[in-house]
Structures are given as C-alpha cells and as structure tokens.
Amino acid sequence: MVIEIRNKTFDFSTKKYCMGIINITPDSFYSGSRVSVGKVLEVVNRMVEDGVDIIDIGGESTRPGSDPVPEEEELKRVIPAIKEIRKNFPSIPISVDTYKSKVAQEAIQNGADIINDISSGTFDKNMIKVVAEYQCPVILMHIKGTPKNMQQNPEYKDVVREITQFLKNRIEEFEKNGVKPENIIIDPGIGFGKTLEHNIQIIKRLAELKQLKKPILIGISRKSMIGMLLNGIPPEERLTGTIVLNTIALLNGASIIRVHDVKEGKQTCQIVENILNRKVNHSH
C-alpha cells in the first residue's frame, strides 16, 4: 500500500505515520489543540520540527454533544489557515477534517491534499464527487449517529464486525464512483458513537480491519476513554494514556496515528516501526 502525497511517498506496508491535529475552533474538547488563525504557523512550525507527516486542520468541533458549524463559518476558519500553511510550508501534506463537500472542495483548491470525513460521505452526498474529481486521498471514518447525539447509548451486536461492514460498503461506494482504491484510508472512529467497552474492543481487534486492505488511521489522542480508564483524569493529563493506546493500535495494524502531541507521537511511531521491521535473530 503505497501512495504519493505532495511528492512524499507513504508506504503503509512497513512505515508508521504521525498526523498532527490543528483545531481552528473555539470549542474543541482539548484546549491545547485550539489555535487561532494567527497562531497557526507557529504551531505548524513546531510540528514540522517534531517530524510530523501530515497536518490535519479542522474548523468544526465534532466532540460529543457539539452543534454543527455553518458552512460559511467553517470556510472562514479553515481556508485562510490552509493558504498560510501552504505558502510557508510548500511540501507538508495537509488534510482537511470536514464532512461538507464545499469546504472540502475549497480546501483542496487552496492547497490541502487529503479529505478527512468523519461520516465517510454519508452526511453530504456530494463528497464522493469532490474526492473523485480531485483524485485526492480520503479518510473514511465510522460514526454512529451525529456528533450531537452519538454518545446517547450507542449499541452494537458486534462492534468490530459492524464497523468493518460499514467501511466495506463505503469503500465500495467511493470506488464505484471513480475514487482510486489506493486513495482510501479507513478509520474505525474511536469515541464516535461508542462506549468505553466498544473502544476497547476496536483497539484489541484492530487487526480484523486489515481484511479491507486499506491503511488504518486511529484517532485516540487524549480522548475520554483514557480518562475513563484512569480514574477520570482531564484531557490535559492524558498524554501517557495516549502513547500507550497508540502503541497498542500501531502494533495491531494501524498505519497512522492522529495526535495532539506530535513529538511523542512521532517517537511512538519510530519505536514501533523499528520493533516490527527488525528481523528476529534466534542465535545466542
């Protein structure tokens, strides 16, 4: 599984990659990730120094219970930021975290490379057209419900099986409409319509998603499941938990981790990559 983004080769069969989160929102769940447009270059610069592989920019918080942001407002937040980053960092791959096709289209036209859609094209039917037209990589995520209601008692018979089936259907839909198979990345959607137990199942059984033959992205950074596993600690104290869960996810088949803390995330990737690619030597 190899894909070219901005003259950078991503080889998902052997390498692990780190995606840095930039939220141009007043209300993302982790205050450390909220950035004003003016501050963006500073943050990107630090991420680049820390070895980030992809920058992921979002203009709408999709934390549990959040209300949708009007399209115009989202465009006002993300487009100037994308332009600034592209101008100052011509070679860094940029992903735009949106489920609105118009935002995705304008982002790509202004220098973004990847569309990261939490709804896999189910919230806005035109998203597939945009991805197909620009032949850009797309991240298809599983969500149950909408951010507003997704954590109101989500139920599954078999969470991993249902996620796999959902993603399989979405992959088929995108490919049928002209999206290249190698342009699709999948994300099981930790915390998007899942209880703690569901999230644990996803991480433990992540390897089952490999049957879809797509690179797997995992977004677990500082999420509430870590708080639940560690006596309710707040997002500010969830870095160690993030590193541990990302390590398990990478060992179980994830290729990309989406993180708030790039330096630690990148180091996590490097160590796991080294361990996995090292040949076993049995002689003593």
C-alpha positions in Angstrom: 0.0 0.0 0.0 1.9 3.0 -1.3 0.5 6.5 -2.0 2.2 9.7 -3.2 1.1 12.9 -1.4 3.0 16.2 -2.2 6.0 14.3 -3.6 6.2 12.4 -0.4 5.9 8.6 -0.6 3.8 7.0 2.1 4.5 3.2 2.3 1.9 1.8 4.6 3.2 -1.7 4.4 6.3 -1.0 6.5 6.1 2.5 7.9 4.1 4.2 10.6 3.0 7.9 10.3 2.0 10.7 12.6 -0.7 13.2 11.8 -0.8 16.4 13.9 -4.2 17.9 14.9 -4.8 21.6 14.5 -8.3 22.8 15.5 -9.3 26.3 14.4 -12.3 26.1 16.7 -13.2 27.8 20.0 -14.6 24.7 21.5 -12.6 21.5 20.8 -12.5 19.2 23.8 -8.8 19.6 24.4 -7.9 23.2 24.8 -4.3 22.6 23.9 -5.3 21.9 20.3 -7.3 25.1 19.8 -5.5 27.5 17.6 -6.3 30.9 16.2 -5.5 31.5 12.6 -2.8 33.9 13.6 -1.1 31.2 15.7 -1.2 28.5 13.1 2.2 29.0 11.6 3.9 28.8 15.0 2.1 25.5 15.7 2.8 24.0 12.3 6.5 25.0 12.6 6.8 23.2 15.9 5.0 20.1 14.4 7.3 20.1 11.4 10.4 20.3 13.7 9.0 17.4 15.6 8.7 15.3 12.4 5.0 15.5 11.6 4.0 13.6 8.5 0.6 15.1 7.8 -1.1 18.2 9.3 -4.9 17.8 9.9 -6.9 21.0 10.0 -10.4 21.2 11.3 -12.8 24.2 11.6 -15.7 22.4 13.4 -15.5 20.6 16.7 -17.1 17.1 16.4 -16.8 16.3 20.1 -19.8 14.5 21.7 -22.7 16.9 22.0 -21.3 19.6 19.7 -23.6 21.5 17.4 -22.7 21.8 13.7 -21.0 24.9 12.4 -22.5 26.8 9.4 -20.5 26.2 6.2 -19.6 29.8 5.8 -18.1 29.9 9.3 -16.1 26.7 8.7 -14.8 28.1 5.4 -13.8 31.4 7.2 -11.8 29.3 9.8 -10.0 26.8 7.6 -9.3 28.3 4.2 -7.1 31.2 5.4 -5.2 28.7 7.6 -4.6 26.3 4.7 -3.4 29.1 2.5 -1.0 30.3 5.1 0.4 26.9 5.8 0.7 26.1 2.1 2.5 29.3 1.4 5.0 28.8 4.2 5.4 25.0 4.2 5.1 24.1 0.5 5.9 20.4 1.0 3.9 19.4 4.1 0.8 17.2 3.3 -2.3 18.9 4.6 -5.5 17.1 5.5 -8.8 18.9 6.0 -11.2 17.5 8.6 -14.6 18.2 7.2 -17.8 16.4 6.2 -19.0 19.2 4.0 -18.2 18.9 0.3 -18.0 22.6 -0.3 -15.4 23.0 2.4 -13.5 20.0 1.1 -13.5 21.4 -2.4 -12.3 24.8 -1.4 -9.7 23.4 0.9 -8.3 21.2 -2.0 -8.3 24.2 -4.3 -6.3 26.2 -1.8 -3.6 23.6 -1.2 -5.0 20.8 1.0 -4.2 17.3 -0.1 -6.4 14.9 1.8 -10.1 14.9 2.9 -10.8 13.5 6.4 -14.5 12.9 6.5 -15.9 11.6 9.9 -19.1 10.5 8.1 -17.5 8.6 5.1 -19.6 10.7 2.7 -22.9 9.9 4.4 -23.6 13.5 5.8 -23.1 15.2 2.4 -23.8 13.1 -0.7 -21.6 15.4 -2.9 -18.4 14.4 -1.0 -17.8 11.4 -3.3 -17.9 13.7 -6.3 -15.4 16.0 -4.9 -13.0 13.2 -4.0 -13.4 11.6 -7.4 -12.9 14.9 -9.2 -9.7 15.9 -7.5 -8.4 12.3 -7.1 -7.2 13.2 -3.6 -6.7 10.7 -0.8 -9.7 10.4 1.5 -10.1 9.1 5.1 -13.4 7.3 5.6 -14.4 7.1 9.3 -17.1 5.1 11.0 -19.6 7.1 13.1 -22.9 6.1 14.6 -25.4 9.0 14.7 -24.1 12.6 14.6 -21.7 14.3 16.9 -24.7 15.9 18.7 -26.3 12.5 19.6 -23.7 9.8 19.0 -22.9 9.1 22.7 -26.6 8.7 23.7 -26.5 5.0 24.4 -24.8 3.6 21.2 -25.5 -0.2 20.8 -23.9 -2.9 18.6 -24.2 -6.7 18.4 -20.6 -6.9 17.4 -18.9 -3.5 17.1 -15.9 -4.5 15.1 -17.9 -6.6 12.6 -20.4 -3.7 12.1 -17.7 -1.1 11.7 -15.9 -3.4 9.1 -19.2 -3.9 7.2 -19.9 -0.2 7.2 -16.5 0.7 5.9 -16.6 -2.0 3.3 -19.8 -0.6 2.0 -18.4 3.0 1.9 -15.2 1.9 0.2 -17.3 0.1 -2.5 -19.4 3.3 -2.9 -16.4 5.5 -3.3 -14.6 3.2 -5.7 -17.7 2.7 -7.8 -17.9 6.4 -8.2 -14.4 6.8 -9.6 -12.2 7.1 -6.5 -8.9 5.2 -6.8 -8.6 2.3 -4.4 -5.1 3.4 -3.3 -6.6 6.8 -2.3 -8.7 5.4 0.5 -7.7 5.3 4.2 -10.0 4.0 6.9 -10.6 5.0 10.5 -12.8 3.0 12.9 -13.8 6.2 14.7 -12.8 5.8 18.4 -15.4 7.5 20.5 -17.8 8.4 17.7 -20.9 6.6 18.8 -19.0 4.1 21.0 -18.9 3.2 24.7 -15.7 2.5 26.6 -16.2 -1.2 26.0 -16.7 -0.7 22.3 -13.5 1.4 22.0 -11.5 -1.3 23.9 -12.9 -3.9 21.5 -11.8 -1.8 18.5 -8.2 -1.5 19.7 -7.9 -5.1 20.7 -9.3 -6.4 17.5 -8.0 -3.7 15.1 -6.2 -6.3 13.0 -9.6 -7.5 11.8 -9.9 -4.3 9.8 -6.9 -5.4 7.8 -9.2 -7.6 5.7 -10.4 -4.3 4.0 -6.8 -3.9 2.6 -6.6 -0.2 3.3 -4.3 1.8 5.6 -5.8 2.2 9.0 -5.8 5.5 10.9 -6.5 5.7 14.6 -7.6 8.9 16.4 -7.4 8.3 20.2 -5.3 11.2 21.3 -6.4 12.5 24.8 -10.0 11.1 24.3 -12.4 10.4 27.1 -11.7 6.6 27.0 -8.3 7.4 28.5 -10.0 9.5 31.3 -12.4 6.6 31.9 -9.5 4.1 32.2 -7.5 6.4 34.5 -10.0 7.5 37.2 -11.4 10.4 35.3 -8.3 12.5 34.6 -8.8 15.5 32.4 -7.6 15.8 28.7 -4.5 17.8 29.9 -3.3 14.7 31.8 -3.9 12.1 29.1 -0.6 12.1 27.2 0.8 8.9 28.7 -2.5 7.1 28.1 -2.5 8.3 24.5 1.0 7.0 23.9 0.1 3.6 25.4 -3.1 3.2 23.3 -1.4 4.4 20.2 1.4 1.9 20.7 -1.1 -1.0 21.0 -3.0 0.3 17.9 0.2 0.5 15.9 1.2 -3.0 16.9 -2.3 -4.2 16.0 -2.1 -2.8 12.5 -2.7 1.0 12.5 -0.5 2.8 10.0 -1.3 6.4 11.0 -1.9 7.9 14.4 -3.7 11.2 14.7 -2.3 13.2 17.7 -2.2 16.5 19.5 1.4 15.8 20.6 3.5 15.3 17.6 6.9 14.8 19.2 5.6 12.0 21.4 3.5 10.6 18.6 6.4 10.5 16.1 8.7 8.8 18.7 5.9 6.2 19.3 5.8 5.5 15.5 9.6 5.3 15.2 9.9 2.8 18.0 7.0 0.6 16.9 8.3 0.7 13.3 11.7 -0.4 14.4 10.4 -3.3 16.5 8.1 -4.5 13.8 10.6 -4.3 11.0 13.5 -5.8 12.9 14.3 -9.4 11.9 14.2 -11.9 14.7 17.6 -13.3 15.5 17.5 -16.7 17.2 21.2 -17.3 17.7 22.6 -16.6 21.1 
